[in-house]
């Protein structure tokens, strides 16, 4: 189960006990925000794509969308989301629980600038009913991200 994998991953940072397991689904930004009682923008959604040299994920604020022009300028290819049947292979997580924790080593992680306006965000934790509250500094220190990128729109 992916949540167990994430908890094991978070244990190295002393955060495994901070995982919030919800009674209701948090599989979408709207559901997660409602379940956590927060604004949807603070949900750190993890979007998965196929890049030119393998899979990548972009962690961004819940109120934004990928800007295709910015994405292509940044990654050199058109934004192509992973197919539903590929998501678990490239992220270790099922749709609704994809997060930046415990990903396969060859899946690249990017953090989007859209999150920088918040002091804390809530990424999922490997299941469709989990989350964790983290400061941006904690998030950045806990994932082996490649760099901060600006590939989203609708949040400015």
The 8 nearest C-alpha neighbors of each residue, nearest first, counted from 0:
[[1, 3, 2, 4, 125, 126, 92, 5],
 [0, 2, 125, 4, 3, 92, 5, 126],
 [1, 3, 125, 5, 4, 126, 0, 124],
 [4, 2, 6, 1, 5, 0, 7, 125],
 [5, 3, 1, 7, 2, 6, 8, 101],
 [4, 6, 8, 2, 7, 3, 101, 100],
 [7, 5, 15, 9, 3, 8, 4, 10],
 [6, 8, 10, 4, 5, 9, 3, 15],
 [7, 9, 5, 6, 10, 101, 11, 4],
 [10, 8, 15, 6, 14, 12, 11, 7],
 [9, 11, 15, 13, 7, 12, 8, 14],
 [10, 12, 9, 13, 8, 7, 14, 15],
 [13, 11, 10, 9, 14, 141, 15, 8],
 [12, 14, 10, 11, 15, 9, 16, 17],
 [13, 15, 9, 17, 12, 16, 10, 18],
 [16, 14, 10, 6, 9, 17, 18, 13],
 [15, 17, 14, 18, 13, 6, 10, 19],
 [18, 16, 14, 15, 19, 131, 132, 13],
 [19, 17, 131, 16, 130, 15, 20, 129],
 [18, 20, 130, 129, 131, 17, 21, 128],
 [21, 19, 129, 128, 18, 130, 22, 126],
 [20, 22, 128, 23, 129, 19, 24, 34],
 [21, 23, 20, 24, 128, 34, 129, 25],
 [24, 22, 21, 128, 34, 25, 30, 31],
 [23, 25, 128, 26, 127, 30, 22, 31],
 [24, 26, 31, 128, 30, 127, 27, 23],
 [25, 27, 95, 127, 24, 96, 30, 31],
 [28, 26, 30, 29, 25, 31, 95, 24],
 [27, 29, 31, 30, 39, 61, 32, 42],
 [28, 30, 32, 27, 31, 39, 33, 25],
 [29, 31, 25, 33, 27, 32, 28, 34],
 [32, 30, 25, 34, 28, 33, 29, 27],
 [33, 31, 39, 37, 35, 29, 30, 34],
 [32, 34, 36, 30, 31, 35, 29, 37],
 [35, 33, 31, 32, 36, 30, 23, 25],
 [36, 34, 32, 33, 37, 31, 21, 25],
 [37, 35, 33, 34, 32, 38, 31, 39],
 [38, 36, 32, 35, 39, 33, 41, 34],
 [37, 39, 40, 32, 41, 36, 42, 33],
 [38, 40, 32, 41, 61, 42, 28, 29],
 [39, 41, 61, 62, 60, 42, 38, 43],
 [42, 40, 120, 39, 38, 60, 61, 43],
 [41, 43, 121, 61, 40, 39, 44, 120],
 [44, 42, 122, 60, 121, 59, 61, 120],
 [43, 45, 59, 58, 61, 42, 122, 60],
 [44, 46, 58, 98, 57, 97, 56, 43],
 [45, 47, 57, 56, 44, 58, 48, 80],
 [48, 46, 56, 80, 81, 55, 45, 57],
 [49, 47, 80, 81, 55, 79, 54, 56],
 [48, 50, 54, 53, 79, 81, 55, 80],
 [51, 49, 53, 52, 54, 48, 55, 76],
 [50, 52, 53, 76, 49, 75, 74, 54],
 [53, 51, 50, 54, 49, 55, 105, 106],
 [54, 52, 50, 49, 51, 55, 106, 105],
 [53, 55, 49, 106, 50, 48, 89, 107],
 [56, 54, 107, 106, 48, 108, 47, 49],
 [55, 57, 47, 108, 46, 48, 109, 45],
 [56, 58, 109, 46, 45, 110, 108, 59],
 [57, 59, 45, 110, 44, 111, 43, 109],
 [60, 58, 111, 43, 44, 114, 113, 57],
 [61, 59, 43, 114, 40, 113, 62, 42],
 [60, 62, 40, 42, 39, 44, 43, 63],
 [63, 61, 40, 60, 154, 39, 153, 64],
 [64, 62, 153, 154, 152, 61, 60, 151],
 [65, 63, 151, 152, 66, 153, 62, 61],
 [64, 66, 151, 150, 67, 152, 63, 70],
 [65, 67, 151, 152, 69, 68, 150, 70],
 [68, 66, 70, 69, 65, 71, 78, 77],
 [67, 69, 71, 70, 66, 72, 150, 77],
 [70, 68, 150, 72, 66, 71, 67, 73],
 [69, 71, 150, 67, 73, 68, 72, 74],
 [70, 72, 75, 76, 77, 68, 74, 73],
 [73, 71, 69, 70, 75, 74, 68, 76],
 [72, 74, 70, 71, 75, 69, 150, 148],
 [73, 75, 71, 76, 72, 70, 50, 51],
 [76, 74, 71, 72, 73, 77, 51, 70],
 [77, 75, 71, 74, 78, 51, 50, 70],
 [76, 78, 71, 79, 67, 70, 75, 74],
 [79, 77, 67, 70, 76, 80, 71, 48],
 [80, 78, 48, 49, 77, 81, 50, 76],
 [81, 79, 48, 47, 49, 82, 78, 46],
 [80, 82, 48, 47, 49, 85, 86, 83],
 [81, 83, 85, 84, 80, 86, 48, 79],
 [84, 82, 85, 86, 81, 94, 87, 93],
 [83, 85, 82, 86, 87, 88, 81, 93],
 [86, 84, 82, 88, 83, 87, 81, 89],
 [87, 85, 89, 88, 83, 84, 90, 81],
 [86, 88, 91, 92, 93, 90, 89, 85],
 [89, 87, 85, 86, 91, 90, 84, 92],
 [88, 90, 86, 87, 91, 85, 54, 106],
 [89, 91, 102, 87, 92, 88, 86, 103],
 [92, 90, 87, 88, 102, 89, 1, 103],
 [93, 91, 87, 97, 90, 125, 1, 96],
 [94, 92, 87, 96, 97, 95, 86, 91],
 [93, 95, 96, 97, 92, 86, 83, 87],
 [96, 94, 26, 127, 97, 93, 27, 126],
 [97, 95, 126, 125, 127, 94, 93, 123],
 [98, 96, 92, 125, 94, 95, 45, 93],
 [97, 99, 123, 45, 100, 124, 125, 96],
 [98, 100, 142, 102, 45, 101, 108, 97],
 [101, 99, 98, 102, 5, 142, 8, 124],
 [102, 100, 5, 8, 4, 103, 99, 91],
 [101, 103, 90, 100, 91, 104, 99, 106],
 [102, 104, 105, 106, 90, 101, 89, 91],
 [103, 105, 106, 102, 107, 101, 143, 90],
 [104, 106, 103, 107, 53, 54, 102, 89],
 [107, 105, 54, 55, 103, 104, 89, 102],
 [106, 108, 55, 105, 56, 54, 145, 109],
 [109, 107, 144, 56, 55, 145, 57, 106],
 [110, 108, 57, 144, 145, 146, 147, 56],
 [111, 109, 147, 58, 57, 148, 59, 146],
 [110, 112, 148, 59, 113, 149, 147, 58],
 [111, 113, 149, 114, 115, 148, 147, 110],
 [114, 112, 111, 60, 115, 59, 154, 116],
 [115, 113, 60, 112, 116, 59, 117, 111],
 [114, 116, 112, 117, 113, 135, 118, 111],
 [115, 117, 114, 113, 118, 112, 119, 60],
 [118, 116, 119, 115, 114, 120, 41, 135],
 [117, 119, 134, 135, 116, 120, 115, 133],
 [118, 120, 134, 133, 117, 135, 132, 121],
 [121, 119, 41, 133, 43, 42, 132, 134],
 [120, 122, 132, 42, 131, 43, 130, 41],
 [123, 121, 43, 130, 131, 42, 44, 98],
 [124, 122, 130, 98, 129, 96, 125, 97],
 [125, 123, 130, 129, 126, 2, 98, 5],
 [124, 126, 96, 2, 1, 92, 97, 123],
 [127, 125, 96, 128, 2, 129, 124, 1],
 [126, 128, 26, 96, 95, 25, 24, 129],
 [129, 127, 24, 25, 21, 126, 20, 23],
 [130, 128, 20, 124, 19, 123, 126, 21],
 [131, 129, 123, 124, 19, 122, 121, 18],
 [130, 132, 18, 121, 19, 122, 17, 133],
 [131, 133, 121, 120, 119, 130, 134, 122],
 [134, 132, 119, 120, 137, 138, 131, 121],
 [133, 135, 119, 137, 136, 118, 138, 120],
 [134, 136, 138, 137, 119, 139, 118, 133],
 [135, 137, 139, 134, 138, 140, 133, 141],
 [138, 136, 134, 140, 135, 139, 133, 141],
 [137, 139, 135, 141, 140, 136, 133, 134],
 [140, 138, 136, 137, 141, 142, 135, 144],
 [139, 141, 137, 138, 142, 136, 143, 135],
 [142, 140, 138, 139, 137, 143, 12, 100],
 [143, 141, 144, 139, 140, 138, 100, 99],
 [144, 142, 145, 141, 108, 140, 139, 107],
 [145, 143, 108, 109, 142, 146, 110, 107],
 [144, 146, 109, 108, 143, 107, 147, 110],
 [147, 145, 109, 144, 148, 110, 108, 111],
 [146, 148, 110, 111, 109, 112, 149, 145],
 [149, 147, 111, 112, 150, 110, 146, 109],
 [148, 150, 112, 111, 151, 147, 69, 113],
 [151, 149, 69, 70, 66, 65, 148, 111],
 [152, 150, 65, 66, 64, 149, 63, 113],
 [153, 151, 66, 64, 63, 154, 65, 155],
 [152, 154, 63, 155, 64, 62, 151, 66],
 [153, 155, 63, 152, 62, 113, 151, 60],
 [154, 153, 152, 113, 63, 151, 116, 62]]
